[in-house]
Amino acid sequence: MDVDHVLQDRYRFHPQFGFVVQNPCQRLPDYYKPWMEIVSKLDDLRRLEKGILSAVKKLCLLDHQHLKSREELMLAHLVLSCIGMSVVHENPEKPLGSLPKQVSIPWVGVSERLGLPPIIVHASASLCNYQLIDRQKGMELENLRLICSLDSTKDLEVFFIIPLLIEFQSVPAVRALVNGKLLMKESESSSDLYQVIEKSLTTVISSLIEMTETLKRMSPGCRPEVFYSKHRPMLSGWKNHPELRNGLHYEGVGYLEYSGGSAAQSPALQLIDAGLGIEHHGEEGDFLRNMRNYMLPNHKQLIEDLSSWPSIRKYCGEKGGSILDKYNETLEVLKKLRSQHLILVARYIQVPANAGKTRKSGGNGSSEGGNAKTPEHLDQEGTGGTPLSTFLKTIRQHVENARI
């Protein structure tokens, strides 16, 4: 069975770009020009008293049905997400409780057509949000820029592009795991299976090493003090939010609750875990499974299908020897990726949070992040709503527990 044929036809996984949209839509039809104008002026509007809210209320209610292609829908979701998150969190300490219908109705409509929730998600904020500066060059950090964003800072651009590159670098690993599992599904007695699985694990190791090195490049392009004070509040959701106890009121729709942005929305990371037979249980497992509802349906389906196919972990355990050593080596490399994520949490959340507490208690700390105040519930909690450090350490321990 041709693995690329299966991945592309059933799951919209491109053989070269993977989960990343190969040719993302760069602009919406002229009918939606008012949306594009607001998203291009968010910095200027933010300097005015309730500037974003005032601009949104002046919009006409545009009909999302004029969006025809999947690529247009993805860009519309991105644009409406940038506007929606910006207007809700225009005052980070006092988020807006009711989203005007000019944004809420098309945002919900576009989201339903895509199978995504109406909140900022990895699928639109990163996977379809890039332009090549030089089309003769490849997918490299220095050669990429965003189509649109919550603001014009380089910091936020790097924050969204690094996950995009990690998904791009995961492609060989995903193809290898799917190829190995498809062969097992067809015939676990195949004479080629041992070599295929061993080669698959070697490929996964190479991808994970690249992904970890890319994650390290988050700094210095994205400054921790700027991200913590300015950007994290804009990425937080309205599920279990202390100021939005009933969720967000989407005018013309009703109250809805959604978690904010989270690395758990990465289909590549969840797929690699599933492919290697890593079991996440307890609250952490529940959260990861819930985050699949924030992915495009085809991507969620691939993860769940892969989980149900024959187990590479079980196969390696039964065979023992060098292939078991290779499996355990793969887990060690994956643990290093998880550890790097923990390092970033300390650098981008815990250290700035502690510095903020020092300033509040009369210390002399300073911040380059401006005067924005970060809501207290985000001091140790991710924008997705989990206690970050504890959550990530548990996820890493689940990787260790999978060793044989």
N, C-alpha and C positions, 0 to 999 in steps of 0.2 A: 504494500500500500504506500502511495506517495505521500510522505508526511506533509509536504508543503501544500499539496492539493487539499488534504484534510483540514489543515490549519486555516487556509485562506477561505475555502468554501463554507466551512461550518462555523468558523469562529472569527472571521475577519482579522486574522493574524497574518501580516505580510511577511514573506520569507526574508526580506532584507530589513524592513522597518519594524516588524513585530507589532506590538500594541500601539506604536506611534503612527499617527495618520501620515501617510506618505506625502500627499499634496494638500495641506490644509487650506481652506478658503481664507483669502486675505481680506476681503471686504464684502459686505452685504449689499444686496440690491438697493438702488437709490431710495426706494420707499422707506427703508430703515435708516436713512441718513441721520435723523434726529438721535437715534441710539448711539451711532458712531460718533456724533459730535459731542455728546455728553461724556462718553468714555474717554475721548481725547482731551477733555478739559477738566478732568477730575482734580488735578493739582490746583488749578485756578479756582475752581468752585469750592474746594476745601478751605481756602483762605477766607471765604466769606461766611458770615453768620448763617447757618443752615443753607449754604449755597447749593449743595447737592440736592437736598430735599426740595428746595424752591424750583430748581431746574427740572426735576422729575415731575413735579405737579403741573408744570406748564406743557408737558408732552401730551400729544394726542395718543389715544389708546390704539396702538397699531395691531393689525391682525397677523398673527404668526403663520396663518395658512398660506401666505404668499411665499413662504420659504419652501423650496421644492426639494433640494438635494440634501443628503445626509451631511455633507460638508458645510452647507449653509446653516443647517440646524445646529451643528457643533459650534460654529462661530457665534451664532445667535445666543446659544447657552453661555458661552464665554463672556460675551459683551453684557448680557443681562446679569450675569453673576458679578462682574466687576461693578456694575451700577448698583445692583441690589446690596451687595456686601458693603459698599461705600456709603450708601444712604442709611442703612441700618446702624452702622458703626461710625457715623459721622461724629458723634460724641461717644468716645470709647467707654466712658464711665456710665453713660445713660443711653443704651441702645434704643433705637426707635422701636416701638411696640407694634406698629401697624405699617405695612409696606403699601404705598400707593398702588392703585389698580393699574396705572400706566406701566408698571414693571411687573407686579405680581401676576396678572392674568397671562401675559405672553410668556413669562418665565415658567409658569406652571404648564402652560400648553406645550411649549417647546420641550420641556423636560419629559412630559408624558410621551411625546412622539419618539424620543430617544431612549426612554427607559431609564432616565436618570432623575435624581431628586433636584428640586429647584433651590440649590445652594451651590456655592463654589466647590468643585470636585476636581480631583487629579485628572480625570478623563478629558475635561475641556481646558483647565488652567495650564496643563503641561503637555498632554499628549497631542493636542492639535493647535498649540499656541506657539508657533515658531516660524521664523523666516531665515533663510540662508542669506547671509550678507554677500558672499561670493559663491555663486552656484557651481563654480568649478572646484570648490573645496568641499570638504565633507562635514559631517555632523560633529563639530568641535565647539567647545565653549566660546572661543573667540570669534567663531564664524556664525553665531546664532544671535538673534534678537527676538523679542516677543512681538506678537501681532498687537496685543493690547494687554493692559494690566491695571491694577488698582491704583498705581501711581507710576511716575516716570523714573524712579530711582534704579540705579544699577543693582542695588542690594536685592530688591524684590525680583528683578530680572534673573539674577543668578539663582535665587531661591527656587524659581520655577523651572529654570533650564537644567539644573543639576539632576533633578528627578527624571526629566525627559531623557537626558543622556544615559542615565542608569537603565531606563527601560530599553533604550536602543541597544545598549551593551548586553542586555539579557537575552537577546534574540538567539544566539548560538546555544545557550543553556536550555531555553524553552524548546527549541527544535530537537535538541538531543534527548531531553527527557520524554517528549511526546513520541519521538521515533522509537526509543527503547521500550516504552510502555505499549505502543501499538504492536510491536513485534511480539512482546509477551502475550498480548491479548490474542493475537493470531495463533501463536504456537509457542508455548513455553519449552517445547522440546527442540526448537530450532537449533541447528548446529552453530549458527552464527550468533546466537543470543549472548553468550558469554562475552565475546569480543565487542559486540554492539553496546552492551551495558557498561563495560569497562571504558570504552571510548567515550560514551555519553558522560560518564562521571568526570573523565579528564576534561571534557569540554565545559562542563558546569564549573569545575574548579577555575579554569581560565577566565570564564565570564565573571565569576564572583570576585576574582582578584581585580579585574578591570573596574567592576562596579564599586568596589571598596576604595580604590584609588580615586575614582571620580567623586565619591562622597567626601573625601578629604579636601576637595577643591572648593567646597562651600565657603570656606574662609581662605583668603581675606575678601573675596568678591562681595560676600554678604556680611556686613558688619554686625556682630552680635547685639551691640547696644541699640543700633537702629532697628534691627529686626524685632527685638524684644519689645521696645517701647512703641514703635510705630506700626509695624506690620502684623504682629501676632493678634492684636485685638480685632483687626479687620478680617481675619481668617476664622474667627471663632463662630460657632454655630448657636442654635437656639434650642438645644435639647439639654435639659438640666441646667439651664443658664439662670443664675440667681436673680437677674433682672427681668427675665422673660419666662416666668414660671409656667405659663401656658403655651410656650412656644412663640412663634412669630405669627401675627395676624396678616395673612395675605389677603388684602382687600379684594372682595369679589369672589374669594375662594373659601376662606376660613382659617382657623388656627392650625399650623403645622409645626412639627418638631423635627429638626435635623441636626446631626453632629457637624462640626466644622471640619476643615481640612485635616487630613491625616495621612501619614505614610502608609498606613494599613490599606489605603485605597489603591495601592500599587498592585496591579494584576501580576506583574513579574515576580515580586517577592512572595506573594501568596502562592503562585503557581510552583515556584521552586520548592517551597516547603511541602506542598502537596505531592510534587513529583518525587521527593526524597522520603515521603512517608512520615513526615514530622507531624505529630499530633499536638494541637493546641487545645487545651481543655480549660475548664473553669471560666471565670469572667473574661479572661484574655481570649480564650477561644470563641466565646460568644461575641465579643467585640469584633474580632477579625471576621467572623462569618457575617455579622451585620454590615461590615464595611464593604462586603461584596455587593450589597444593594446600592452602593454608591459608584459602582463600576458599570460600564456598558454591558448589557445582558449577554452578548456573545462571549465577553471576557470572563464574566462570572461563570458561564456555562462550561467553558474550557477548564477552569479550576476544578469545578465540581465533577466533571467527567473524568478528569485525570485522577482525582482522588478515588474514584470507583474502579479504575482499571487495575490489573495485577500489580503487586507491590515490588518495586525495585529493592526496597529495604529488606523485605522477606527473602527475595531471591539471593541477595548478597549474603545474608545471614546463613542461608542453607548451603551455599557454595563454599563459604569461608575463604581462607587463604588470601591471595593478592587482591581479589575483587572486594572482599570485605574490608581489607586495609584501605583500598581506594574509596570505598563508601565512607568509612570513618574519617578519612582525610578530607573528603568533601564537606562533611559536617564541621570540621575544624575551621575550614576556610569560611564557611557560612557564619560561624560564630564570630570571626573577625569582622565581618560586615556588620553584624549586630552590635559588636563592641564599639565600632566606629560611630554608629548611630547614637550610642550612649554618650560617647565623648562630645558629640555635637549637642546633645541635650544639656550636658553640663555647661558647655561654652555659651550656648544661645539662650538658655532659660534659667538654669540654677544660679550661675554667676551673676547675670544682670539682676535677677530677683533679689539675691542677697545684697547686692550693691544698692538696690532701691530701698531695702529695709534699713541699711546703714544711713542713707540720706534722711529717711523719715525720722530716725532716732537722733539726728543731729550731727551725723558724720560729715566729712568733707568730700565725699565721693562726687564725681562729676559724670555727666553723660553727654555723649555726642548725639543722642537720639532725639533731641529736641525736647519740648515741654510736655509731650503727650504722656498721660498717665495710663499705666497698664492696669486693668481691672484685677483686683486681688485674687479672684478665683483662678487666674491664669499663672500665678506665681510658680506652681509646681504641677499644673495640669496642662495637658496638651489641648490644642484647639479642637481636637476630636472628642475631648471630654474624659480622657483617661489620665490617671496619675502617672506621668510619663516615665520617670526613672524606674519605679516598681514594675510597671507594665513591660518595659523593654527588657529588664533583667529577667523577668519570668519567661518572656518569649525566647530569650537566649538560653535559659535553662532547659526549655523544651527541646531545643536543638541538641543540647548535651545529652538529654534523656534518650534521644533516639539512637545514640551510639550502641553498637552491639559488641 
